[in-house]
């Protein structure tokens, strides 16, 4: 772990003048992934501690995911390297953002977790503002700032209040929580403790920043938003649910209902989208909705399924954003109405898109299938009434995934599409490095958050 962090700093500080820094940074992130792999398995599930930080079966999986996806982000942004548009600064931003995310996952102190949780906003905004596509990226950045700050202040106040009562903010020491005369008052306090993480996921009703940020972000920004920044919210939610277990089940059922109904509505919105990136962004709201409902079911199946859903969704959604960017570069438009007939021009890309759409709709043997089965079982254990939104969501996921595939791959070839030039091997490398882990991780899924 320490060696990989040292390599990040060396790449960021001392290698700025070398031309091969771009590819070297990607390889360093891969090397960091294999360094961290040694910490993946613990026979007794005991957290490993070092220098005031710790890793356990939850954080180590997300750290490995962040290194893997960050490396793919650098490989997928070759257009920035060839255009020489602040390529060194772009590479530094990716490495810095990856370092901030890793430092958030290894904290055992809630205040430091809060600092790194909010610090991830700065490099994300930089990616959107400098390398975004359209002038609307300013509006998207403003949405991102407003929603983040709206949840950040109540979270900070709650942490300071907990510190004043306990004298510490460590995960490993016993806590005492404020006493309230009524369940409603305690539920309101608990809600503001979770609100910042629910925004980052995001849960439906505070999700409007996500489609705007995805549409305006470059391909690397979309990949890191879908694969990593959404997982910050899930990680924080898992930690806080385990620390602040609420006895009042009514508020859990309220948020489960909100997450499932919101996921159902966002799945319906997906079918109405004409922008490929907006469709994939709204699908993330639906997937995170079922993940939140599983976490709030207060069962081990729900929490384990939520972690599996976060990892599986990271690969499928990030890969779909990359393919959407490839289609955009070929056709010059993200519109589904214009980008058509790619199966006639690039049948191999059509196969790759079908594979990732099948992962997105949780087709076997992907890890998404296992996660959805675990989540559905845990949610139905709370109330069988949730069967109706779950069944509709499972159907609509398949509908909009196949809608995205058939709308872009079938039909007459648009006059806007350039029929010349095939994809390079690096494009297929990035796609299959999203698809293969989503299949292989099914084999070792019993070691993830056990």
C-alpha positions in Angstrom: 0.0 0.0 0.0 2.7 2.5 1.0 4.8 1.5 -2.0 1.9 2.1 -4.4 1.2 5.6 -2.8 4.9 6.4 -3.2 4.8 5.5 -6.8 1.8 7.8 -7.4 3.8 10.7 -5.9 6.9 9.9 -8.0 4.8 9.8 -11.2 3.1 13.0 -10.3 6.1 15.1 -9.2 9.3 13.8 -10.9 8.1 12.5 -14.2 6.4 15.5 -15.6 9.0 16.3 -18.2 9.1 12.8 -19.8 7.0 12.0 -22.8 6.3 8.4 -21.7 4.6 9.7 -18.5 1.1 9.0 -19.8 1.6 5.3 -20.3 3.9 5.1 -17.2 1.1 6.5 -15.1 -1.3 3.9 -16.3 1.2 1.1 -15.6 1.9 2.5 -12.1 -1.8 2.4 -11.3 -1.8 -1.3 -12.5 1.2 -2.0 -10.3 -0.6 -0.4 -7.4 -3.5 -2.7 -8.0 -1.3 -5.8 -7.8 0.5 -4.4 -4.7 -2.9 -4.0 -3.0 -3.9 -7.5 -4.1 -1.7 -9.0 -1.4 -4.0 -7.4 1.2 -7.2 -8.7 -0.4 -7.6 -12.0 1.5 -7.6 -12.2 5.3 -8.3 -15.7 6.8 -10.0 -14.3 9.9 -11.4 -11.1 8.4 -9.2 -9.0 10.7 -8.5 -5.4 9.5 -4.9 -4.5 8.8 -3.7 -1.2 10.4 -0.7 1.0 9.5 0.2 4.6 10.2 -3.2 5.5 11.7 -5.0 3.9 8.7 -6.7 0.6 8.1 -8.0 -1.7 5.4 -10.7 -4.4 5.8 -12.6 -6.6 3.4 -14.8 -3.6 2.3 -12.2 -0.9 1.8 -9.6 -3.1 0.1 -12.1 -4.1 -2.7 -12.9 -0.4 -3.4 -9.2 0.6 -3.3 -8.4 -2.1 -5.9 -11.3 -1.0 -8.0 -10.1 2.7 -7.9 -6.6 1.7 -9.1 -8.0 -0.5 -11.9 -10.5 2.0 -13.2 -8.1 5.0 -12.9 -5.7 3.2 -15.1 -8.4 2.5 -17.7 -9.3 6.2 -17.6 -5.8 7.2 -18.7 -5.9 4.6 -21.5 -9.3 5.8 -22.6 -8.3 9.4 -22.9 -5.7 9.0 -25.7 -7.4 11.8 -27.6 -6.1 14.3 -25.0 -2.6 13.0 -25.3 -2.6 13.2 -29.1 -4.1 16.7 -29.1 -1.6 17.8 -26.4 -4.4 19.6 -24.6 -2.9 19.9 -21.1 -2.1 16.2 -21.1 0.4 16.4 -18.2 -2.1 18.3 -16.1 -4.8 15.8 -17.0 -2.6 12.9 -15.9 -1.8 14.6 -12.6 -5.5 15.2 -11.9 -6.3 11.5 -12.5 -3.5 10.4 -10.1 -4.4 13.0 -7.5 -8.1 12.1 -7.6 -7.2 8.4 -7.3 -5.0 9.2 -4.3 -7.7 11.2 -2.6 -10.2 8.3 -3.1 -7.8 5.8 -1.7 -7.1 8.0 1.4 -10.8 8.2 2.0 -11.2 4.4 1.9 -8.3 3.8 4.4 -9.4 6.3 7.1 -10.5 5.1 10.6 -11.3 8.6 11.8 -14.6 10.1 10.7 -13.3 13.7 10.4 -10.5 12.7 8.0 -13.0 10.5 6.1 -15.1 13.7 5.7 -12.1 15.8 4.5 -11.2 13.3 1.8 -14.8 12.6 0.9 -15.3 16.3 0.1 -11.9 16.8 -1.4 -12.8 14.5 -4.3 -15.0 17.3 -5.6 -12.1 19.6 -6.6 -10.3 17.3 -9.2 -13.7 16.2 -10.5 -14.7 19.8 -11.1 -11.4 20.4 -12.8 -11.9 17.5 -15.2 -15.4 18.8 -16.1 -14.5 22.5 -16.4 -11.2 22.1 -18.5 -11.9 19.0 -20.6 -15.7 19.1 -20.8 -17.5 19.2 -24.2 -19.9 22.2 -24.1 -20.4 25.6 -22.4 -23.1 23.9 -20.3 -20.4 22.3 -18.3 -20.4 25.5 -16.1 -24.1 24.8 -15.2 -23.3 21.1 -14.5 -20.4 22.1 -12.2 -22.7 24.5 -10.3 -25.2 21.7 -9.8 -22.5 19.4 -8.5 -21.2 22.1 -6.1 -24.6 23.0 -4.8 -25.8 19.5 -4.1 -22.5 18.5 -2.5 -22.4 21.5 -0.2 -26.0 21.0 0.7 -25.2 17.6 2.3 -21.7 18.5 3.5 -22.6 21.1 6.2 -25.1 18.9 8.1 -22.6 16.0 8.0 -19.8 18.2 9.4 -22.0 19.5 12.2 -23.1 16.0 13.2 -19.5 14.8 13.3 -18.5 17.7 15.5 -21.5 17.0 17.8 -20.5 13.4 18.1 -17.0 14.4 18.9 -18.1 16.7 21.6 -20.0 13.8 23.2 -17.4 11.1 22.8 -14.0 12.8 22.6 -13.1 10.8 19.5 -14.3 9.9 16.0 -12.7 6.5 15.6 -14.4 3.5 14.1 -12.9 1.1 16.7 -13.9 2.8 19.9 -17.3 2.7 21.6 -19.7 5.5 20.8 -22.5 7.2 22.6 -25.1 9.0 20.6 -27.4 11.9 21.4 -30.6 11.1 23.3 -33.9 12.3 22.0 -37.3 12.2 23.6 -39.0 10.9 20.4 -38.3 8.5 17.6 -39.0 11.3 15.1 -36.3 13.5 16.5 -33.7 10.7 16.4 -34.8 9.8 12.8 -34.3 13.4 11.7 -30.8 13.5 13.2 -30.0 10.2 11.6 -31.3 11.4 8.2 -28.9 14.4 8.2 -26.1 12.1 9.2 -26.7 10.0 6.0 -27.8 12.9 3.7 -24.4 13.7 2.2 -23.8 10.0 1.3 -27.3 9.7 -0.2 -26.6 12.7 -2.4 -23.3 11.3 -3.6 -24.9 7.9 -4.5 -27.3 9.5 -5.6 -30.7 8.5 -4.4 -33.8 9.7 -6.4 -34.9 13.2 -5.7 -31.4 14.5 -5.2 -30.0 13.0 -8.4 -30.3 15.9 -10.9 -26.6 16.8 -10.7 -25.6 13.3 -12.0 -27.1 13.4 -15.6 -25.8 17.0 -16.1 -22.3 16.1 -14.9 -22.2 13.0 -17.0 -23.3 14.7 -20.2 -20.8 17.5 -19.9 -17.8 15.5 -18.5 -15.1 14.0 -20.8 -15.0 10.3 -21.1 -12.6 10.0 -18.1 -14.9 12.2 -16.0 -17.9 10.0 -16.8 -16.0 6.9 -16.0 -14.8 8.1 -12.6 -18.2 9.5 -11.8 -19.9 6.2 -12.5 -17.2 3.8 -11.2 -15.7 5.6 -8.2 -17.4 8.8 -7.0 -20.8 7.1 -6.6 -19.0 4.4 -4.6 -17.8 7.0 -2.1 -21.4 7.5 -1.1 -22.1 3.8 -0.9 -18.9 3.3 1.2 -19.9 6.1 3.6 -23.4 4.7 3.9 -22.2 1.2 4.7 -19.9 2.6 7.4 -22.5 4.8 9.0 -25.3 2.2 8.9 -23.0 -0.2 10.8 -21.9 2.4 13.3 -25.3 4.1 13.9 -27.7 1.2 13.8 -31.2 2.7 14.2 -33.9 0.7 16.1 -36.7 2.6 14.4 -37.4 0.5 11.3 -40.0 2.9 9.9 -37.5 5.3 8.6 -35.6 2.4 7.0 -38.8 1.3 5.2 -39.4 4.9 4.1 -36.0 5.1 2.5 -36.3 1.7 1.0 -39.6 2.7 -0.6 -38.1 6.0 -1.8 -35.1 4.2 -3.3 -37.2 1.6 -5.1 -39.9 3.9 -6.4 -37.2 6.4 -7.5 -35.3 3.6 -9.2 -38.5 2.6 -11.0 -39.2 6.2 -12.2 -35.6 6.6 -13.3 -35.8 3.4 -15.3 -38.9 4.7 -17.0 -37.0 8.0 -17.7 -34.2 5.9 -19.4 -36.6 4.7 -22.1 -37.5 8.3 -23.0 -33.8 9.5 -23.4 -32.3 10.3 -26.7 -28.8 11.1 -25.3 -26.7 8.0 -24.8 -24.8 9.4 -21.8 -27.9 10.7 -20.1 -29.6 7.2 -20.5 -26.6 5.5 -18.9 -26.5 8.1 -16.1 -30.2 7.6 -15.2 -29.6 3.8 -15.2 -27.0 4.4 -12.5 -29.8 6.1 -10.3 -31.9 2.9 -10.7 -29.0 0.6 -9.8 -28.0 2.6 -6.8 -31.7 2.7 -5.7 -31.9 -1.0 -5.4 -28.5 -1.0 -3.6 -29.7 1.5 -1.0 -32.8 -0.5 -0.4 -30.6 -3.6 0.2 -28.4 -1.7 2.7 -31.4 -0.5 4.6 -32.8 -4.0 4.9 -30.4 -4.4 7.9 -29.3 -7.9 6.8 -25.9 -9.3 5.9 -27.3 -10.5 2.5 -28.3 -6.9 1.7 -25.0 -5.4 2.7 -22.9 -8.0 0.9 -25.2 -7.7 -2.2 -24.8 -3.9 -2.0 -21.0 -4.2 -2.1 -21.2 -6.6 -5.1 -23.6 -4.2 -6.8 -21.2 -1.3 -6.4 -18.3 -3.3 -7.9 -20.3 -4.8 -10.7 -22.0 -1.5 -11.6 -18.6 0.2 -11.7 -17.4 -2.1 -14.5 -20.6 -2.1 -16.5 -21.5 1.6 -16.3 -17.9 2.7 -16.9 -17.6 0.5 -19.9 -20.8 1.7 -21.4 -19.7 5.3 -21.0 -16.5 4.5 -22.8 -18.4 2.8 -25.7 -20.8 5.8 -25.8 -17.7 8.0 -26.2 -16.4 5.8 -29.1 -19.7 6.1 -30.9 -19.7 9.9 -30.3 -16.2 10.2 -31.9 -17.4 8.2 -34.9 -20.7 10.0 -35.4 -20.1 13.4 -33.9 -23.3 13.2 -31.8 -24.5 11.5 -28.6 -28.1 11.4 -30.0 -29.6 7.9 -30.4 -31.6 9.3 -33.4 -28.4 10.0 -35.3 -25.9 7.3 -34.2 -27.4 4.3 -35.9 -26.3 1.3 -38.0 -22.9 0.7 -36.3 -23.4 -3.1 -36.7 -22.8 -2.6 -40.5 -19.6 -0.6 -40.0 -18.0 -2.0 -36.8 -19.6 -5.4 -36.0 -16.8 -6.1 -33.4 -17.8 -2.9 -31.5 -21.4 -4.0 -31.7 -20.5 -7.3 -30.0 -18.6 -5.5 -27.3 -21.5 -3.2 -26.6 -23.9 -6.2 -26.4 -21.6 -7.9 -23.9 -21.5 -4.8 -21.6 -25.3 -4.2 -22.0 -25.8 -7.8 -20.9 -23.7 -7.1 -17.8 -25.7 -4.0 -17.2 -29.0 -5.9 -17.3 -27.5 -8.6 -14.9 -27.4 -11.4 -17.3 -25.5 -14.5 -16.2 -22.7 -15.2 -15.5 -21.9 -11.6 -14.4 -21.4 -10.5 -10.9 -24.4 -8.1 -11.3 -26.7 -11.1 -11.3 -25.4 -12.4 -8.0 -25.7 -9.0 -6.4 -29.2 -8.4 -7.6 -30.3 -11.8 -6.4 -28.8 -11.1 -2.9 -30.4 -7.6 -2.8 -33.8 -8.9 -3.9 -33.8 -11.6 -1.3 -32.8 -9.1 1.5 -35.5 -6.6 0.4 -38.3 -9.1 0.2 -37.3 -10.3 3.7 -38.5 -6.9 5.0 -41.8 -6.8 3.1 -43.3 -8.8 0.2 -44.9 -5.5 -1.0 -41.6 -4.6 -2.5 -42.0 -7.4 -5.0 -43.9 -5.1 -7.4 -41.4 -2.3 -7.9 -38.5 -4.9 -7.9 -40.2 -6.9 -10.7 -40.9 -3.8 -12.8 -37.3 -2.6 -12.3 -35.9 -5.9 -13.4 -38.0 -5.8 -16.5 -37.2 -2.2 -17.3 -33.5 -2.7 -16.9 -33.6 -5.2 -19.7 -35.8 -2.9 -21.8 -33.6 0.2 -21.7 -30.4 -1.8 -22.1 -31.7 -3.5 -25.2 -33.2 -0.2 -26.3 -29.7 1.4 -26.1 -28.1 -1.5 -28.0 -30.7 -1.8 -30.8 -31.1 1.9 -31.3 -27.4 2.5 -31.9 -26.4 -0.7 -33.7 -29.4 -1.4 -35.9 -31.1 0.6 -38.6 -29.8 2.5 -41.6 -26.4 4.0 -41.4 -26.6 7.8 -40.7 -25.0 10.2 -43.2 -23.3 11.8 -40.2 -21.2 8.7 -39.5 -17.8 8.4 -41.1 -17.5 4.8 -42.5 -13.7 5.0 -42.7 -11.3 4.0 -40.0 -11.6 1.1 -37.6 -11.0 0.9 -33.9 -7.5 0.3 -32.6 -6.4 -2.5 -30.3 -6.3 -0.2 -27.3 -10.1 0.5 -27.7 -10.8 -3.3 -27.4 -8.3 -3.6 -24.5 -10.2 -1.0 -22.5 -13.6 -2.5 -23.2 -12.6 -6.1 -22.3 -10.8 -4.9 -19.2 -14.2 -3.7 -18.1 -16.1 -6.8 -19.1 -13.7 -9.6 -18.0 -13.5 -8.6 -14.3 -17.3 -8.4 -14.1 -17.4 -12.1 -15.1 -14.3 -13.4 -13.2 -15.1 -11.7 -9.9 -18.1 -14.0 -9.6 -15.7 -16.8 -8.7 -14.2 -14.9 -5.7 -17.4 -13.1 -4.7 -17.4 -15.0 -1.4 -14.2 -13.2 -0.3 -15.7 -9.7 -1.0 -17.0 -8.1 2.2 -17.2 -11.4 4.1 
